Every structure is written in structure tokens, then in C-alpha cells.
Amino acid sequence: MLFEKVRDIIVDTINCGEEQITETAALKDDLGMDSLDAMELSMALEEEFGLTIEQDALKNFVTVKDVVDYLESSAA
């Protein structure tokens, strides 16, 4: 499932516990993601899913669900 892939990438990218990552977890507030983490996450997602994430889209990622929804809509 897509959420599990995204969760694994987030764990590897921002070094937080897997149990912290839920669809409603806020990337910045709940998971402690900073701007460098955001860029690393973006690159990891682009590599895993073979797409390019625009900077404007990246700024709109507030929760883990935002990332999953973006990837689902990009795959369509």
C-alpha cells in the first residue's frame, strides 16, 4: 500500500519512529521535519516513484496524508 511506502521513506529520511507516522501526523509539528528534511524527502519520493515534485506542491505537504494524496493523484 502507498501509505506504507511513504511511511518507510519518511522513517529513513527524517529519522523518526515508525509509530509516530500516521496519515494525520503533521510533517513539521509532529515529526519535526525541517526544510532540509523536506528536500531530502522530496528527492527520495521522486526516486522511488519516478516523478518530479514541484516546489509549490512540496510547500503544500502539511500531513503525511497530503503526501500520499499527491502521489495518488500523480500516478493517475
C-alpha positions as CSV (number, residue, x, y, z in Angstrom):
1,M,0.0,0.0,0.0
2,L,1.2,3.5,-0.8
3,F,1.0,4.7,2.8
4,E,3.4,2.1,4.0
5,K,5.9,3.0,1.3
6,V,5.7,6.7,2.2
7,R,6.0,5.8,5.9
8,D,9.2,3.8,5.3
9,I,10.7,6.7,3.2
10,I,9.8,9.2,6.0
11,V,11.4,6.9,8.6
12,D,14.6,6.7,6.6
13,T,14.6,10.4,5.7
14,I,13.8,12.2,8.9
15,N,14.8,9.5,11.4
16,C,11.6,9.4,13.4
17,G,9.9,6.3,14.8
18,E,7.5,4.4,12.6
19,E,4.9,4.5,15.3
20,Q,4.8,8.3,15.0
21,I,3.8,8.3,11.4
22,T,0.1,8.3,10.8
23,E,-1.9,9.8,7.9
24,T,-2.8,12.7,10.1
25,A,0.7,13.4,11.5
26,A,1.9,16.8,10.7
27,L,5.3,16.6,9.0
28,K,6.7,19.7,10.7
29,D,4.9,19.8,14.0
30,D,4.5,16.1,14.8
31,L,7.5,14.6,13.0
32,G,10.0,17.5,13.4
33,M,10.7,17.8,9.6
34,D,12.7,20.9,8.7
35,S,13.4,22.4,5.3
36,L,16.5,20.2,4.7
37,D,14.4,17.1,5.6
38,A,11.7,18.3,3.2
39,M,14.2,18.4,0.3
40,E,15.6,15.0,1.2
41,L,12.1,13.6,1.4
42,S,11.2,15.1,-1.9
43,M,14.3,13.6,-3.6
44,A,13.6,10.2,-2.0
45,L,10.0,10.2,-3.2
46,E,11.0,11.3,-6.7
47,E,13.5,8.5,-6.9
48,E,11.1,5.8,-5.5
49,F,8.1,6.8,-7.6
50,G,9.8,8.2,-10.7
51,L,8.3,11.6,-10.7
52,T,9.2,15.2,-10.2
53,I,7.6,17.1,-7.2
54,E,7.3,20.8,-7.9
55,Q,8.3,23.2,-5.2
56,D,4.8,24.6,-5.0
57,A,3.4,21.1,-4.3
58,L,6.1,20.4,-1.7
59,K,5.1,23.6,0.2
60,N,1.6,22.2,0.5
61,F,2.6,19.0,2.2
62,V,1.4,19.5,5.8
63,T,0.4,16.0,6.8
64,V,1.5,12.5,5.7
65,K,-1.9,12.2,4.0
66,D,-1.1,15.3,1.8
67,V,2.0,13.4,0.5
68,V,0.0,10.2,-0.1
69,D,-2.8,12.1,-1.8
70,Y,-0.3,13.9,-4.1
71,L,1.4,10.7,-5.1
72,E,-2.0,9.0,-5.8
73,S,-3.1,11.9,-8.0
74,S,0.3,12.0,-9.8
75,A,0.0,8.3,-10.6
76,A,-3.4,8.7,-12.1
